[in-house]
Amino acid sequence: MEGIDYDGEHYPPSEFGRDVLIHDTHRKVARELIDIVDIENELTLVFAQNVDHANVIAEDFREVLKNELDITEADEFVKTITNEDRHSDATLEDFKDKRKLPRIAVSVRMVSTGVDVRELKNLVFLRAVRSPILYNQMVGRGTRNTPQKEFFRIFDSIGVFDYHSDQIFS
C-alpha cells in the first residue's frame, strides 16, 4: 500500500506497471490461483494499478498458465479490460458469460464499479486502493449473488484488505 523500497529508491504504488514491474509477484499470484481456484471454471477479476500494469499482469499470468497448466488458449483465457482496449465491451460481455473465455480479466477501473458479473468468485488486488468508497465498490464485484454461488475469495498481495480492515461492507 505504501510502495516498495528497492536498491535505495522508494517507488510509490502509482509507479507500478510504469517504472516498477514486479513479474515475480504476478507469477506467484497466478500460481496461488492455480493451487486454490478452479481456474478453468471460476471467473477471476484482477485489479491493476494502470493500463501498463494490467498488460504486464496479463502477460505474466498467461506465461504461468501456458507453462504450468499447458493451457494453449492462454491468450484468450486471460484478457485485459481497460478503456484503451478496442474490444473491451465485447470482452466484458464474454467475461460475464461463464461459458465463454476469458476466465481471468485484468482491469484498472473499468470493472471496478457499476458492473454486474454475478458468477465472479475471485478478486485479486494488485493495486493500492486508499479510497474506502472505491474499495467497497471493488469488493462489491464479488458479492453479487446467484443461487449457485455460495462464496467469493479475495486475494490480496499488497495489504489493501488490512488497510481497510475497519471498513464495514454495505
Residue, then its C-alpha position, 0 to 999 in steps of 0.5 A: m500500500e505504501g510502495i516498495d523500497y528497492d536498491g535505495e529508491h522508494y517507488p510509490p504504488s502509482e509507479f507500478g506497471r510504469d517504472v516498477l514491474i514486479h513479474d515475480t509477484h504476478r507469477k506467484v499470484a497466478r500460481e496461488l490461483i492455480d493451487i486454490v481456484d478452479i481456474e478453468n471454471e471460476l471467473t477471476l477479476v484482477f485489479a491493476q494499478n494502470v493500463d501498463h500494469a494490467n498488460v504486464i499482469a496479463e502477460d505474466f499470468r498467461e506465461v504461468l498458465k501456458n507453462e504450468l497448466d499447458i493451457t494453449e488458449a492462454d491468450e484468450f483465457v486471460k484478457t485485459i479490460t481497460n478503456e484503451d482496449r478496442h474490444s473491451d465491451a465485447t470482452l466484458e460481455d464474454f467475461k460475464d458469460k461463464r461459458k465463454l473465455p476469458r476466465i481471468a480479466v485484468s482491469v484498472r477501473m473499468v470493472s471496478t464499479g457499476v458492473d454486474v458479473r454475478e458468477l465472479k468468485n475471485l478478486v485479486f488486488l494488485r493495486a493500492v486502493r486508499s479510497p474506502i468508497l472505491y474499495n467497497q465498490m471493488v469488493g462489491r464485484g464479488t458479492r453479487n449473488t446467484p443461487q449457485k454461488e455460495f462464496f467469493r475469495i479475495f486475494d490480496s498481495i499488497g495489504v489493501f484488505d488490512y488497510h481497510s480492515d475497519q471498513i464495514f461492507s454495505 
